[in-house]
């Protein structure tokens, strides 16, 4: 249900971080098939490919093309981490986990012709050693945003359907040093920042300190948080005061039974409405993330959820068909129950049904998912959900109309190389008060010695 905006949204930060981890004597090229035609007839010294489950078949095909011509290939990313055995036949080496403590060794071994089959750290890396992404590697490419960043890794929760439930994913939540975060914000050279962490407030105490440090910057920003954010009104105050405009929240379901089933203990359906009211009262929008197909769902779940979304005036909604990603606890349970009905990797994209639901047919699940999108972004629903607070209306209309309702048409224009232009125009319309980050704010952060990371 996403237009080309999704694939053109932003550069792959992981590859830009790898570029920053690579010593400057090496020439690095980043290619992204989401936005450009790949050149796979070249002969680099080493190819690194990020693998996700829904792109695994394509990633392995690209790897095969290079390996047949004698070019070594290293596979990494989330699928390679949680399912290394599935990736081993397709690469010369597989990186399991995060790259900061591993990439230097991979490069040295590749240069010596002694690549190991797998690379894995005993402990998760210290994020103080994670460099600022090399944004120049994405310069001139057709992206909607070039202002994304992460301040953390991991999550304090382990929901069954999430990759955090995989035994290969480090437990717990880690945040970068605040000085490094401020330097990375400064490096973006804009006051509009998209934090794409899994959970921006995984450690409330450190979040408070970060928000205090962000207060003088005058940012306009967005992030994702867990549904327990409503318990922290002081953090909501800080978010609003520092320029937060929207929160992406994984409500997942309005059925408490479903939450217990997937061990999502931080969510309480009884608290949802109070949380939404507290966010709206502070002038911030809510992007509700929802999943359908839990064992407690019946065919009427879509109508009930739609009515609830409209009643709460939820500004934006991202729906998903519950997807058992290989390597997660959910996948293992459904596999043991004999309920996996589709093993085609490209279909593991949250818009297809790959398992046998318990409370409805696979067809009812798919059709209900499509119906909810059509209804939620219909004209009557858009008007019914129009925010009462005028501070949220422009951003609300831009997202609902140009990203969702007419996103396919706008995307056609963006594909002509104008995604960045569309992004800048939309940003100015939604947040006309935004200015370039003042030099008096940028210079102190860049002078802290962490502007380009800690590479020596």
C-alpha positions as CSV (number, residue, x, y, z in Angstrom):
1,X,0.0,0.0,0.0
2,X,3.0,2.3,-0.3
3,X,3.8,4.5,-3.3
4,X,7.3,5.1,-4.6
5,X,7.8,7.5,-1.7
6,X,8.7,4.5,0.5
7,X,11.5,3.3,-1.7
8,X,12.7,6.9,-2.4
9,X,12.3,8.0,1.2
10,X,15.9,8.2,2.4
11,X,19.3,6.8,1.8
12,X,20.3,3.5,3.6
13,X,22.0,4.8,6.7
14,X,23.7,1.4,7.3
15,X,25.6,1.6,4.0
16,X,26.6,5.3,4.7
17,X,27.9,4.2,8.1
18,X,29.9,1.4,6.5
19,X,31.3,4.1,4.2
20,X,32.4,6.1,7.2
21,X,34.0,3.1,8.7
22,X,36.1,2.5,5.6
23,X,39.5,4.1,5.6
24,X,39.8,6.9,3.1
25,X,42.4,5.2,1.0
26,X,39.6,3.0,-0.3
27,X,37.2,4.3,-2.9
28,X,33.6,3.6,-1.8
29,X,30.5,3.6,-4.0
30,X,27.0,3.2,-2.7
31,X,24.3,1.9,-5.1
32,X,20.6,1.6,-4.2
33,X,18.3,-0.3,-6.5
34,X,15.4,1.4,-4.9
35,X,16.2,4.5,-6.8
36,X,18.6,3.6,-9.6
37,X,19.5,0.9,-12.0
38,X,22.4,-1.1,-10.7
39,X,25.7,-1.6,-12.5
40,X,26.6,-5.2,-11.9
41,X,29.0,-5.5,-14.8
42,X,31.8,-3.7,-12.9
43,X,34.7,-5.4,-11.1
44,X,35.2,-3.8,-7.7
45,X,37.6,-5.4,-5.2
46,X,34.8,-6.1,-2.7
47,X,31.0,-6.0,-2.8
48,X,28.9,-5.6,0.4
49,X,25.2,-6.2,0.2
50,X,22.5,-5.5,2.8
51,X,20.0,-8.3,2.9
52,X,16.3,-8.1,4.1
53,X,14.0,-11.0,4.0
54,X,11.8,-9.5,1.2
55,X,14.9,-8.6,-0.9
56,X,16.9,-11.7,-0.1
57,X,16.3,-13.5,-3.5
58,X,17.4,-10.4,-5.4
59,X,20.4,-9.8,-3.1
60,X,21.5,-13.4,-3.6
61,X,21.1,-13.0,-7.4
62,X,23.3,-9.9,-7.4
63,X,25.9,-11.7,-5.2
64,X,25.9,-14.6,-7.6
65,X,26.6,-12.3,-10.6
66,X,29.7,-10.9,-8.9
67,X,31.0,-14.2,-7.5
68,X,30.8,-15.8,-10.9
69,X,33.3,-13.2,-12.1
70,X,35.6,-13.7,-9.1
71,X,34.5,-10.6,-7.1
72,X,34.2,-11.5,-3.4
73,X,30.8,-10.7,-1.7
74,X,30.1,-9.9,1.9
75,X,26.4,-10.2,3.0
76,X,25.1,-8.3,6.1
77,X,22.0,-6.6,7.3
78,X,19.1,-7.8,9.4
79,X,18.3,-11.0,7.4
80,X,22.0,-12.1,7.4
81,X,22.1,-11.5,11.1
82,X,19.0,-13.4,12.2
83,X,19.3,-16.1,9.5
84,X,23.1,-16.5,8.8
85,X,22.7,-20.1,7.7
86,X,20.3,-19.1,4.9
87,X,22.8,-16.5,3.6
88,X,26.1,-18.5,3.9
89,X,25.6,-20.3,0.5
90,X,25.2,-17.0,-1.3
91,X,28.2,-15.0,-0.1
92,X,31.9,-15.4,0.5
93,X,31.4,-14.0,4.0
94,X,28.4,-13.2,6.3
95,X,28.5,-10.4,8.9
96,X,26.3,-11.3,11.9
97,X,25.4,-8.2,13.9
98,X,26.6,-4.6,13.9
99,X,29.6,-3.5,11.8
100,X,31.6,-1.1,14.0
101,X,33.9,-3.7,15.5
102,X,33.9,-6.0,12.5
103,X,34.3,-4.0,9.3
104,X,38.0,-3.2,9.6
105,X,38.7,-6.9,10.0
106,X,36.6,-7.8,7.0
107,X,38.5,-5.2,4.8
108,X,41.9,-6.5,6.0
109,X,41.0,-10.1,5.3
110,X,39.5,-9.2,1.9
111,X,42.7,-7.4,1.0
112,X,44.8,-10.5,2.0
113,X,42.4,-12.9,0.3
114,X,41.6,-14.6,3.6
115,X,37.9,-13.8,4.1
116,X,36.4,-15.8,6.9
117,X,33.0,-17.4,6.4
118,X,31.4,-15.5,9.2
119,X,32.2,-12.4,11.3
120,X,30.6,-11.9,14.7
121,X,31.3,-9.8,17.8
122,X,31.0,-11.3,21.3
123,X,29.5,-8.1,22.5
124,X,27.5,-5.3,20.9
125,X,29.8,-2.3,19.9
126,X,30.2,0.8,21.9
127,X,28.1,3.4,20.0
128,X,30.6,6.1,20.9
129,X,32.6,4.4,18.1
130,X,29.8,4.7,15.5
131,X,30.7,7.4,13.0
132,X,28.6,10.0,11.4
133,X,27.3,8.5,8.1
134,X,29.1,9.7,5.0
135,X,26.3,11.6,3.4
136,X,28.3,12.6,0.4
137,X,28.0,9.0,-0.8
138,X,24.3,9.7,-1.4
139,X,24.8,13.2,-2.8
140,X,22.8,13.9,-5.9
141,X,20.6,10.8,-5.6
142,X,16.8,11.0,-5.9
143,X,15.8,10.8,-2.3
144,X,12.8,12.5,-0.6
145,X,14.7,13.1,2.6
146,X,18.3,13.5,3.4
147,X,17.9,14.3,7.1
148,X,17.5,11.0,8.8
149,X,19.5,9.8,11.8
150,X,19.5,7.4,14.7
151,X,20.5,8.1,18.3
152,X,20.3,4.5,19.5
153,X,20.1,0.8,18.8
154,X,18.0,-1.9,20.3
155,X,14.8,-1.9,22.3
156,X,14.0,-2.7,25.9
157,X,11.1,-4.9,24.7
158,X,11.1,-8.2,22.9
159,X,7.8,-8.6,21.1
160,X,7.4,-11.9,19.4
161,X,6.9,-10.6,15.9
162,X,9.8,-8.2,16.1
163,X,13.4,-9.0,15.1
164,X,14.4,-8.0,18.7
165,X,13.1,-11.5,19.7
166,X,15.8,-13.2,17.6
167,X,18.6,-14.7,19.7
168,X,21.1,-13.0,17.3
169,X,20.0,-9.5,18.2
170,X,21.6,-8.0,21.3
171,X,19.3,-7.5,24.3
172,X,18.6,-4.1,25.7
173,X,18.8,-0.5,24.5
174,X,21.9,1.6,23.8
175,X,22.2,5.3,23.1
176,X,25.0,7.2,21.5
177,X,26.8,9.8,23.6
178,X,24.9,13.1,23.6
179,X,27.9,15.0,22.2
180,X,28.0,12.6,19.2
181,X,24.3,13.0,18.6
182,X,24.6,16.8,18.6
183,X,27.5,16.6,16.2
184,X,25.5,14.4,13.9
185,X,22.5,16.8,14.0
186,X,24.9,19.6,13.1
187,X,26.3,17.6,10.2
188,X,22.9,17.5,8.6
189,X,22.9,21.3,8.2
190,X,19.1,21.6,8.6
191,X,16.7,22.2,11.5
192,X,14.4,19.4,10.2
193,X,15.4,16.0,11.5
194,X,13.8,12.6,11.2
195,X,14.9,10.2,14.0
196,X,14.3,6.7,12.7
197,X,15.2,4.7,15.8
198,X,13.1,1.7,16.7
199,X,12.3,3.5,20.0
200,X,13.5,7.0,20.6
201,X,12.7,6.7,24.3
202,X,14.0,3.3,25.1
203,X,15.8,4.8,28.2
204,X,13.5,7.6,29.6
205,X,16.3,9.0,31.8
206,X,18.7,9.4,28.9
207,X,15.9,10.7,26.6
208,X,15.3,13.5,29.1
209,X,19.0,14.5,29.0
210,X,19.1,14.4,25.2
211,X,16.0,16.6,24.9
212,X,17.5,19.1,27.3
213,X,20.6,19.2,25.1
214,X,18.5,19.7,22.0
215,X,16.5,22.6,23.5
216,X,18.7,25.4,22.1
217,X,18.8,24.0,18.5
218,X,15.3,25.1,17.5
219,X,14.6,21.9,15.6
220,X,11.6,20.6,13.8
221,X,11.7,16.8,14.3
222,X,9.8,13.5,14.3
223,X,10.4,10.1,15.9
224,X,9.0,6.7,16.8
225,X,8.2,5.8,20.4
226,X,6.6,2.9,22.3
227,X,3.0,3.1,23.4
228,X,3.9,3.8,27.0
229,X,4.9,7.3,26.1
230,X,1.7,8.6,27.7
231,X,3.1,7.7,31.1
232,X,5.8,10.3,30.7
233,X,4.1,13.6,30.5
234,X,7.3,15.5,31.3
235,X,9.0,13.9,28.3
236,X,6.0,14.8,26.1
237,X,6.4,18.4,27.4
238,X,10.1,18.3,26.4
239,X,9.3,16.8,23.0
240,X,6.8,19.6,22.2
241,X,9.0,22.3,23.5
242,X,12.0,21.1,21.4
243,X,10.0,21.0,18.2
244,X,8.6,17.5,17.9
245,X,5.8,17.4,15.4
246,X,4.8,13.8,15.2
247,X,5.2,10.5,16.9
248,X,5.1,7.1,15.2
249,X,3.6,4.6,17.8
250,X,3.2,0.9,17.5
251,X,-0.3,0.4,19.0
252,X,-0.4,-2.8,17.0
253,X,-4.0,-3.8,18.0
254,X,-7.0,-2.6,20.0
255,X,-7.4,-6.1,21.4
256,X,-5.7,-6.7,24.7
257,X,-5.6,-10.5,24.1
258,X,-3.5,-9.9,21.0
259,X,-0.9,-7.9,23.0
260,X,-0.6,-10.7,25.6
261,X,-0.2,-13.2,22.8
262,X,2.8,-11.4,21.3
263,X,4.3,-10.4,24.7
264,X,4.0,-6.7,24.0
265,X,3.9,-5.8,27.7
266,X,4.5,-2.0,27.2
267,X,1.1,-1.6,25.5
268,X,-2.2,-1.1,27.4
269,X,-5.3,-0.7,25.3
270,X,-7.1,1.0,28.2
271,X,-4.4,3.8,28.1
272,X,-4.4,4.4,24.3
273,X,-7.0,7.1,24.3
274,X,-5.4,9.0,27.2
275,X,-2.0,8.8,25.5
276,X,-3.4,10.1,22.2
277,X,-5.2,13.0,24.0
278,X,-2.0,14.0,25.8
279,X,0.0,14.0,22.5
280,X,-2.7,16.0,20.6
281,X,-3.0,18.5,23.5
282,X,0.7,19.3,22.9
283,X,0.3,20.0,19.2
284,X,1.9,16.7,17.9
285,X,0.5,14.3,15.4
286,X,0.1,10.6,15.9
287,X,1.0,8.0,13.2
288,X,-0.6,4.8,14.5
289,X,1.1,1.5,13.4
290,X,-1.3,-1.4,13.4
291,X,-1.0,-5.1,12.6
292,X,-3.8,-7.5,11.7
293,X,-3.9,-11.3,11.7
294,X,-3.3,-12.0,15.4
295,X,-5.0,-15.2,16.7
296,X,-7.5,-13.0,18.6
297,X,-8.6,-11.1,15.4
298,X,-11.8,-11.9,13.7
299,X,-13.1,-10.5,10.3
300,X,-14.8,-7.6,12.1
301,X,-11.5,-6.3,13.4
302,X,-11.1,-3.9,10.5
303,X,-14.4,-2.1,10.9
304,X,-13.9,-1.8,14.7
305,X,-10.4,-0.5,14.2
306,X,-11.4,2.0,11.6
307,X,-14.2,3.4,13.8
308,X,-11.7,3.7,16.7
309,X,-9.1,5.5,14.5
310,X,-11.6,8.0,13.3
311,X,-13.0,8.6,16.8
312,X,-9.5,9.4,18.0
313,X,-8.8,11.6,15.0
314,X,-5.6,9.7,14.4
315,X,-3.7,11.8,11.8
316,X,-2.0,9.0,9.9
317,X,-2.1,5.2,10.0
318,X,0.3,2.6,8.8
319,X,-1.3,-0.9,8.6
320,X,0.5,-4.2,8.3
321,X,-0.5,-7.8,7.8
322,X,1.1,-9.6,10.7
323,X,4.3,-11.1,9.2
324,X,6.3,-13.9,10.8
325,X,9.8,-12.8,9.9
326,X,12.3,-15.8,9.8
327,X,14.4,-15.7,13.0
328,X,11.7,-14.3,15.2
329,X,9.7,-16.1,17.9
330,X,6.5,-15.7,16.0
331,X,8.0,-17.4,13.0
332,X,9.2,-20.3,15.1
333,X,5.8,-20.8,16.7
334,X,3.8,-20.7,13.5
335,X,6.3,-23.0,11.9
336,X,5.9,-25.5,14.7
337,X,2.1,-25.2,14.4
338,X,2.3,-25.9,10.6
339,X,0.8,-22.6,9.8
340,X,3.4,-21.1,7.4
341,X,1.8,-21.3,4.0
342,X,4.1,-19.2,1.9
343,X,7.9,-19.4,1.9
344,X,8.5,-16.9,-1.0
345,X,10.8,-14.3,0.5
346,X,9.5,-11.3,-1.5
347,X,6.0,-11.8,0.1
348,X,7.4,-11.2,3.6
349,X,6.7,-7.5,3.2
350,X,3.7,-7.0,5.6
351,X,1.2,-6.6,2.7
352,X,0.8,-10.3,1.9
353,X,-0.5,-13.2,3.9
354,X,2.2,-15.8,4.4
355,X,0.6,-17.9,7.3
356,X,-2.8,-19.4,8.1
357,X,-4.8,-17.0,10.3
358,X,-6.8,-18.5,13.2
359,X,-9.8,-16.2,13.3
360,X,-10.4,-15.6,9.6
361,X,-9.4,-16.8,6.2
362,X,-6.3,-15.6,4.5
363,X,-8.4,-13.9,1.9
364,X,-10.5,-12.1,4.5
365,X,-7.2,-10.9,6.1
366,X,-5.8,-9.5,2.9
367,X,-9.1,-7.9,1.8
368,X,-9.7,-6.4,5.2
369,X,-6.2,-4.9,5.2
370,X,-6.9,-3.3,1.7
371,X,-10.4,-2.1,2.8
372,X,-9.0,-0.4,5.9
373,X,-6.5,1.6,3.8
374,X,-9.2,2.6,1.3
375,X,-11.5,3.7,4.1
376,X,-9.0,5.5,6.3
377,X,-7.7,7.6,3.4
378,X,-11.1,8.3,1.8
379,X,-12.3,11.8,1.6
380,X,-15.0,11.4,4.3
381,X,-12.5,9.9,6.7
382,X,-9.9,12.6,5.9
383,X,-12.4,15.3,6.7
384,X,-13.7,13.5,9.8
385,X,-10.2,13.2,11.2
386,X,-9.2,16.8,10.5
387,X,-7.3,18.0,13.6
388,X,-9.1,20.5,15.7
389,X,-5.8,22.1,16.5
390,X,-4.7,24.3,13.5
391,X,-1.0,23.7,14.3
392,X,-1.4,20.2,12.9
393,X,-3.6,20.8,9.9
394,X,-1.1,21.6,7.2
395,X,1.1,18.6,7.9
396,X,-1.9,16.5,8.3
397,X,-3.3,17.4,4.9
398,X,0.0,17.1,3.1
399,X,0.6,13.6,4.4
400,X,-3.0,12.4,3.9
401,X,-3.4,13.8,0.4
402,X,0.0,13.9,-1.3
403,X,1.7,10.9,0.4
404,X,-1.3,8.6,0.8
405,X,-4.4,9.5,-1.3
406,X,-2.6,10.8,-4.3
407,X,0.8,9.4,-3.6
408,X,1.1,7.3,-6.7
409,X,0.6,10.4,-8.9
410,X,3.0,12.5,-6.9
411,X,5.5,9.7,-7.0
412,X,5.5,9.6,-10.8
413,X,6.7,13.2,-10.8
414,X,9.3,12.4,-8.1
415,X,10.7,9.5,-10.2
416,X,11.8,12.1,-12.7
417,X,14.6,13.0,-10.3
418,X,12.5,15.5,-8.3
419,X,12.0,13.6,-5.0
420,X,14.3,16.0,-3.2
421,X,12.5,19.0,-4.6
422,X,9.1,17.6,-3.6
423,X,10.5,16.9,-0.1
424,X,11.8,20.4,0.3
425,X,8.6,22.0,-0.9
426,X,6.5,19.8,1.3
427,X,8.6,20.5,4.3
428,X,8.4,24.3,3.8
429,X,4.6,24.1,3.4
430,X,4.2,22.0,6.5
431,X,6.8,23.9,8.7
432,X,7.2,27.4,7.2
433,X,8.9,28.6,10.4
434,X,12.0,26.4,9.7
435,X,15.3,28.0,9.1
436,X,18.8,26.8,8.4
437,X,20.5,25.6,11.5
438,X,22.4,28.7,12.8
439,X,26.2,28.6,12.7
440,X,26.4,29.5,16.3
441,X,24.7,26.2,17.1
442,X,26.5,24.1,14.5
443,X,30.1,25.2,15.2
444,X,30.3,24.2,18.9
445,X,29.0,20.7,18.1
446,X,31.3,20.2,15.2
447,X,34.3,21.4,17.3
448,X,33.8,18.6,19.8
449,X,36.0,16.2,17.9
450,X,33.3,13.8,17.0
451,X,32.1,15.3,13.7
452,X,33.5,12.5,11.5
453,X,33.3,9.8,14.2
454,X,36.1,8.2,16.1
455,X,38.2,6.6,13.3
456,X,41.6,7.8,14.5
